[in-house]
Each structure stands twice: as structure tokens, then as C-alpha cells.
Amino acid sequence: MPPFEATAEEKTVVLKFARKHSALRHRELAWRTVDEGVACLSPATVYRILKEQNRVYPWRRRTKRYPEV
């Protein structure tokens, strides 16, 4: 296993934490896990873990406020 990849235990902990804090995006989730001592993973790794489980919602482009003239 590459050194930058999360272990199965870390993945489980991150997914539990994500379920508990469902309103947080991956970056905020990653730093909260570090602050609370849950896991020490980068935001990119947290994003990959969430994406594997289909817990990442696609970004939506904002619609224009005014119609084009």
C-alpha cells in the first residue's frame, strides 16, 4: 500500500465522522478530523474516501441572475 493511502480503519472513521457531520464539505471535514484527533488525513484523501462511497455531491454552476440582453 502506498504511504499516502488511508488505511481501512481510517476510512471507516472518516465515513462515521462524515455521517455525523453531514453538512460539512470535504475540506472542513478533513480539518475537523485533525482538530478532534479522529484521523490525520489531507482534504484530498478525505475527498477520495467520500467519493468511493458516493458521498460527494456534484458542484452546481450558479444560474445567471439576469437574462442576457
Backbone as ProteinMPNN parsed JSONL, in Angstrom:
{"seq_chain_A": "MPPFEATAEEKTVVLKFARKHSALRHRELAWRTVDEGVACLSPATVYRILKEQNRVYPWRRRTKRYPEV", "coords_chain_A": {"N_chain_A": [[0.852, -1.179, 0.0], [0.597, 2.216, -0.863], [2.292, 4.943, 0.825], [0.735, 7.239, 1.147], [-1.884, 6.529, 1.086], [-4.984, 5.984, 2.716], [-5.655, 3.92, 5.553], [-7.782, 1.038, 6.08], [-9.062, 1.262, 8.513], [-8.877, 4.035, 9.016], [-10.456, 4.974, 6.921], [-12.976, 3.988, 7.642], [-13.406, 5.402, 10.025], [-13.447, 8.044, 9.086], [-15.715, 7.973, 7.43], [-17.736, 7.468, 9.331], [-17.53, 9.816, 10.814], [-18.213, 11.639, 8.835], [-20.886, 10.972, 8.387], [-21.956, 11.761, 10.788], [-21.499, 14.503, 10.745], [-22.93, 15.742, 8.482], [-23.358, 18.102, 7.069], [-20.965, 19.257, 6.441], [-18.387, 20.046, 4.104], [-15.779, 18.36, 2.21], [-13.219, 19.526, 2.736], [-13.472, 21.032, 5.126], [-14.3, 18.945, 6.73], [-12.025, 17.316, 6.741], [-10.156, 18.913, 8.17], [-11.469, 19.178, 10.591], [-11.442, 16.54, 11.496], [-8.749, 16.269, 11.995], [-8.358, 18.249, 13.99], [-9.963, 17.256, 16.063], [-8.724, 14.915, 16.607], [-9.418, 12.556, 15.331], [-8.617, 11.483, 12.81], [-5.694, 11.848, 10.778], [-5.617, 13.117, 7.969], [-5.285, 14.304, 4.595], [-7.229, 16.865, 2.892], [-7.677, 16.041, 0.237], [-7.434, 13.27, 0.37], [-9.556, 12.673, 2.068], [-11.63, 13.493, 0.408], [-11.375, 11.569, -1.657], [-12.037, 9.26, -0.232], [-14.712, 9.778, 0.465], [-15.781, 10.003, -2.09], [-15.505, 7.409, -3.093], [-17.548, 6.139, -1.759], [-19.783, 7.352, -2.771], [-20.548, 9.763, -1.513], [-20.115, 12.342, -2.145], [-21.341, 15.256, -3.426], [-22.157, 16.557, -6.62], [-20.799, 19.599, -7.905], [-22.698, 22.473, -8.486], [-23.278, 24.706, -11.074], [-23.845, 28.121, -10.751], [-26.835, 29.76, -11.669], [-27.546, 32.361, -14.036], [-28.376, 35.597, -12.918], [-29.65, 37.635, -14.26], [-31.327, 37.903, -17.354], [-29.73, 37.557, -20.551], [-29.098, 40.342, -22.629]], "CA_chain_A": [[0.0, 0.0, 0.0], [1.379, 3.451, -0.881], [2.269, 5.617, 2.128], [-0.244, 8.319, 1.201], [-3.235, 5.973, 1.072], [-5.577, 5.785, 4.042], [-5.904, 2.529, 5.935], [-9.209, 0.688, 6.162], [-9.551, 1.812, 9.782], [-9.049, 5.482, 8.825], [-11.609, 5.165, 6.039], [-14.18, 3.744, 8.44], [-13.554, 6.509, 10.968], [-13.831, 9.24, 8.321], [-17.106, 7.808, 6.994], [-18.591, 7.669, 10.504], [-17.486, 11.24, 11.129], [-18.954, 12.322, 7.774], [-22.316, 10.756, 8.634], [-22.309, 12.556, 11.967], [-21.426, 15.919, 10.354], [-23.286, 15.657, 7.063], [-23.404, 19.411, 6.416], [-19.61, 19.719, 6.144], [-17.753, 19.625, 2.865], [-14.605, 17.523, 2.463], [-12.091, 20.266, 3.307], [-13.788, 21.304, 6.529], [-14.342, 17.642, 7.385], [-10.641, 16.868, 6.941], [-9.515, 19.678, 9.243], [-12.127, 18.852, 11.863], [-10.95, 15.244, 11.957], [-7.416, 16.512, 12.554], [-8.514, 19.004, 15.23], [-10.576, 16.428, 17.095], [-7.905, 13.72, 16.814], [-10.069, 11.379, 14.758], [-7.691, 10.97, 11.797], [-4.826, 12.892, 10.24], [-5.628, 12.906, 6.526], [-5.41, 15.523, 3.807], [-8.554, 17.043, 2.291], [-7.777, 15.241, -0.987], [-7.671, 11.88, 0.765], [-10.933, 12.614, 2.569], [-12.479, 13.575, -0.775], [-11.349, 10.266, -2.335], [-12.791, 8.306, 0.599], [-16.133, 10.089, 0.311], [-16.174, 9.735, -3.467], [-15.635, 5.946, -3.231], [-18.834, 5.751, -1.169], [-20.802, 8.217, -3.379], [-20.993, 10.733, -0.512], [-19.755, 13.66, -2.645], [-22.368, 15.764, -4.322], [-21.539, 17.356, -7.683], [-20.881, 21.048, -7.819], [-23.675, 23.023, -9.432], [-22.965, 26.048, -11.55], [-24.893, 29.076, -10.41], [-27.527, 30.293, -12.826], [-27.424, 33.805, -14.188], [-29.455, 36.324, -12.268], [-30.356, 38.469, -15.224], [-31.276, 37.353, -18.714], [-28.847, 38.282, -21.453], [-29.788, 41.335, -23.461]], "C_chain_A": [[0.9, 1.245, 0.0], [1.259, 4.202, 0.448], [1.205, 6.708, 2.255], [-1.682, 7.815, 1.239], [-3.724, 5.725, 2.5], [-5.788, 4.294, 4.309], [-7.416, 2.288, 6.0], [-9.828, 1.255, 7.439], [-9.8, 3.321, 9.671], [-10.259, 5.774, 7.938], [-12.917, 5.004, 6.804], [-14.452, 4.91, 9.381], [-14.009, 7.778, 10.253], [-15.283, 9.141, 7.871], [-18.082, 7.979, 8.151], [-18.671, 9.143, 10.86], [-18.29, 12.038, 10.1], [-20.462, 12.148, 7.947], [-22.804, 11.616, 9.792], [-22.375, 14.048, 11.638], [-21.725, 16.036, 8.862], [-23.293, 16.999, 6.339], [-22.023, 19.906, 5.987], [-19.126, 19.197, 4.801], [-16.432, 18.941, 3.185], [-13.438, 18.27, 3.096], [-12.299, 20.534, 4.795], [-13.803, 20.0, 7.329], [-12.928, 17.144, 7.697], [-9.991, 17.602, 8.104], [-10.182, 19.436, 10.591], [-11.668, 17.502, 12.394], [-9.553, 15.378, 12.558], [-7.534, 17.203, 13.91], [-9.043, 18.151, 16.374], [-9.822, 15.112, 17.331], [-8.506, 12.447, 16.274], [-9.14, 10.703, 13.751], [-6.872, 12.142, 11.275], [-4.658, 12.634, 8.741], [-5.787, 14.238, 5.803], [-6.832, 15.651, 3.264], [-8.741, 16.211, 1.019], [-8.066, 13.777, -0.667], [-9.085, 11.702, 1.292], [-11.914, 12.658, 1.397], [-12.533, 12.222, -1.492], [-12.141, 9.219, -1.555], [-14.29, 8.526, 0.422], [-16.624, 9.755, -1.091], [-16.337, 8.234, -3.718], [-17.0, 5.467, -2.751], [-20.008, 6.575, -1.715], [-21.391, 9.195, -2.367], [-20.617, 12.154, -0.913], [-20.811, 14.088, -3.641], [-21.731, 16.66, -5.374], [-21.781, 18.843, -7.479], [-21.853, 21.547, -8.867], [-23.288, 24.44, -9.797], [-24.149, 26.953, -11.233], [-25.533, 29.625, -11.679], [-27.394, 31.807, -12.868], [-28.636, 34.489, -13.547], [-30.311, 37.106, -13.255], [-30.26, 37.85, -16.612], [-30.348, 38.205, -19.595], [-29.652, 39.197, -22.349], [-29.357, 41.209, -24.89]], "O_chain_A": [[1.854, 1.319, 0.774], [0.234, 4.106, 1.122], [0.817, 7.061, 3.369], [-2.607, 8.61, 1.408], [-2.96, 5.307, 3.37], [-6.065, 3.517, 3.395], [-8.211, 3.227, 5.977], [-10.985, 1.676, 7.44], [-10.806, 3.826, 10.168], [-11.0, 6.724, 8.19], [-13.849, 5.789, 6.632], [-15.593, 5.352, 9.519], [-14.863, 8.505, 10.76], [-16.011, 10.133, 7.925], [-19.146, 8.572, 7.975], [-19.744, 9.659, 11.17], [-18.969, 13.002, 10.454], [-21.229, 13.074, 7.683], [-23.922, 12.13, 9.775], [-23.206, 14.772, 12.186], [-20.847, 16.394, 8.076], [-23.24, 17.03, 5.109], [-21.925, 20.88, 5.241], [-19.414, 18.065, 4.413], [-16.009, 18.948, 4.341], [-12.729, 17.697, 3.923], [-11.411, 20.292, 5.614], [-13.363, 19.969, 8.478], [-12.67, 16.619, 8.779], [-9.34, 16.976, 8.94], [-9.518, 19.487, 11.626], [-11.518, 17.329, 13.603], [-9.215, 14.684, 13.516], [-6.886, 16.793, 14.874], [-8.62, 18.307, 17.52], [-10.234, 14.296, 18.155], [-8.14, 11.357, 16.714], [-8.905, 9.497, 13.828], [-7.311, 13.291, 11.328], [-3.685, 12.016, 8.308], [-6.359, 15.184, 6.344], [-7.559, 14.66, 3.185], [-9.842, 15.73, 0.751], [-8.852, 13.127, -1.357], [-9.74, 10.701, 1.001], [-12.914, 11.94, 1.395], [-13.609, 11.776, -1.891], [-12.833, 8.391, -2.147], [-15.047, 7.571, 0.249], [-17.746, 9.28, -1.265], [-17.217, 7.83, -4.478], [-17.543, 4.497, -3.28], [-21.112, 6.502, -1.175], [-22.599, 9.431, -2.362], [-20.778, 13.08, -0.119], [-21.129, 13.362, -4.582], [-20.846, 17.45, -5.047], [-22.81, 19.272, -6.958], [-21.831, 21.09, -10.011], [-23.006, 25.266, -8.929], [-25.306, 26.581, -11.43], [-24.838, 29.92, -12.651], [-27.157, 32.448, -11.845], [-29.764, 34.005, -13.634], [-31.527, 37.22, -13.102], [-29.211, 37.329, -16.99], [-30.213, 39.412, -19.396], [-30.758, 38.859, -22.771], [-29.827, 41.959, -25.745]]}, "name": "protein", "num_of_chains": 1, "seq": "MPPFEATAEEKTVVLKFARKHSALRHRELAWRTVDEGVACLSPATVYRILKEQNRVYPWRRRTKRYPEV"}
